[in-house]
Amino acid sequence: MKKLITLATLVLTFATAHAELAASHRASVEKLITVLQVQKQFEASLVAGFESGLGTSSDQIKALPQEQQDKFAKAIKKVKDTLLEMMSWEKMKPDLIEAYGKNFSEKEATDIIAHMETPTGQMLVTKQAGMVGDVMTLTQEKMKVIMPKVMQIMQEEMSK
C-alpha cells in the first residue's frame, strides 16, 4: 500500500511539474495570445455568447408586463456584470496561457507569431475578431428555429 501511495505521489509530482511551462515557452505563448488578439476575441465572445443566449427568449420577455421586464433587465445587468467580473481577462489569462502552452510548443508559437505579425496575418486576426458578432447573430437566428423543436422533444420525453 505504501508503494502505491508513493508511486501515486511521484506521478502527481511529475505531472504537475510537466504541466508548468518553461519561462521561454510562457513568454512565447504570451506573445502569441497578444498577436492573436485573444483578449479582444475572448471578451467579445463572452459578451456576445451571453447576449445570444438571452436572445432566444426575447419574445417571451417582451410579452411580460413592463414592471416584470424592468426587473428582468435589472437582474440581467447584475448577472452580466457578475459574469464579466468572475471571468475577467485578468482572471482567465493564466489559464488561457496554460491551455495555449499545452497545445502549442514554443517553436509552434514562435512560428505562428512570425506569420501572424505579417500584414495578412493581422488582417486575418482583425477580421476574425469582427466576425464574432456575426457568428453569434447567425447562431441566435438558427436557435430560434431549433429551440421549439428541442422543447417539443423535451416535453414529449418528459411526459413518457
C-alpha positions in Angstrom: 0.0 0.0 0.0 2.9 2.4 0.9 4.4 1.7 -2.5 1.2 2.5 -4.3 0.8 5.8 -2.4 4.5 6.7 -3.1 4.1 5.9 -6.8 0.9 8.0 -7.0 2.6 10.9 -5.3 5.5 10.7 -7.7 3.2 10.5 -10.7 1.3 13.6 -9.5 4.5 15.5 -8.8 5.9 14.8 -12.2 2.6 15.5 -13.9 2.3 18.9 -12.1 5.9 19.8 -12.9 5.4 18.8 -16.6 2.3 21.0 -16.8 4.2 24.1 -15.8 5.6 26.0 -18.8 9.3 27.0 -19.1 9.8 30.7 -18.9 10.7 31.0 -22.6 7.7 28.9 -23.6 5.4 31.0 -21.4 6.9 34.2 -23.0 6.2 32.8 -26.5 2.7 31.9 -25.6 2.0 35.3 -24.0 3.2 37.0 -27.2 1.1 34.6 -29.3 -2.1 35.4 -27.4 -1.2 39.1 -27.8 -0.6 38.8 -31.6 -3.8 36.7 -32.0 -5.7 39.4 -30.0 -7.1 36.6 -27.8 -8.2 39.1 -25.1 -10.3 41.1 -27.5 -11.8 37.9 -29.0 -12.4 36.4 -25.6 -14.1 39.4 -24.2 -16.3 39.9 -27.3 -17.2 36.2 -27.3 -18.1 36.2 -23.7 -20.5 39.1 -24.0 -21.9 38.0 -27.4 -22.4 34.5 -26.1 -24.2 35.8 -23.0 -26.4 38.1 -25.1 -27.0 35.4 -27.7 -28.2 33.1 -25.0 -30.8 35.7 -23.9 -31.9 36.4 -27.5 -33.7 33.0 -27.8 -36.2 34.1 -25.2 -36.6 37.8 -26.1 -40.1 37.3 -27.4 -41.2 35.8 -24.1 -39.6 38.7 -22.2 -41.4 41.3 -24.4 -44.7 39.5 -23.5 -44.2 40.2 -19.8 -45.8 43.3 -18.1 -43.4 46.3 -18.2 -42.7 46.1 -14.5 -41.5 42.5 -14.9 -39.5 43.5 -18.0 -37.7 46.2 -15.9 -37.0 43.7 -13.1 -35.7 41.2 -15.7 -33.5 43.8 -17.3 -32.0 44.8 -13.9 -31.4 41.2 -13.0 -29.7 40.5 -16.4 -27.4 43.5 -15.9 -26.4 42.1 -12.5 -25.8 38.7 -14.0 -23.8 40.2 -16.9 -21.7 42.3 -14.5 -21.0 39.3 -12.3 -20.1 37.2 -15.3 -17.7 39.8 -16.6 -16.1 40.2 -13.1 -15.7 36.5 -12.5 -14.4 35.7 -16.0 -12.4 38.9 -16.5 -9.3 38.7 -18.6 -7.1 39.1 -15.6 -8.6 36.0 -14.0 -8.7 33.9 -17.2 -5.4 34.9 -18.8 -3.2 32.5 -16.7 -5.5 29.5 -17.6 -5.5 30.5 -21.2 -1.7 30.8 -21.3 -1.6 27.2 -19.9 -4.1 26.0 -22.4 -2.2 27.6 -25.3 1.1 26.3 -23.9 -0.3 22.8 -23.6 -1.5 22.9 -27.3 1.4 24.8 -28.9 5.0 24.1 -28.4 7.4 27.0 -28.0 8.5 26.6 -31.6 5.0 26.3 -32.9 4.0 29.5 -31.0 7.1 31.3 -32.4 6.3 30.2 -36.0 2.7 31.3 -35.7 3.7 34.7 -34.3 6.0 35.2 -37.3 3.2 34.5 -39.6 0.5 36.5 -37.7 2.7 39.6 -37.5 2.6 39.9 -41.3 0.0 42.3 -42.8 -2.0 39.3 -44.0 -1.9 37.6 -40.6 -3.0 40.8 -38.8 -5.8 41.2 -41.4 -7.0 37.7 -40.5 -6.9 38.4 -36.8 -8.8 41.7 -37.2 -11.5 40.2 -39.4 -11.9 37.2 -37.2 -12.4 39.4 -34.1 -15.0 41.4 -36.0 -16.9 38.2 -37.1 -17.7 37.2 -33.5 -20.9 39.2 -33.5 -21.9 38.0 -37.0 -21.4 34.3 -35.9 -23.4 34.9 -32.7 -26.3 36.5 -34.7 -26.4 33.6 -37.1 -26.3 31.1 -34.2 -29.1 33.0 -32.5 -31.3 33.0 -35.6 -30.8 29.3 -36.0 -31.6 28.6 -32.4 -34.9 30.5 -32.7 -35.9 27.8 -35.3 -34.3 24.9 -33.4 -35.5 25.6 -29.9 -39.2 25.0 -30.4 -38.3 21.5 -31.7 -35.9 20.9 -28.8 -38.6 22.0 -26.4 -41.2 19.7 -28.1 -38.8 16.7 -27.8 -38.1 17.5 -24.2 -41.8 17.8 -23.4 -42.6 14.5 -25.2 -39.8 12.7 -23.4 -40.7 14.1 -20.0 -44.3 13.1 -20.4 -43.5 9.4 -21.1 
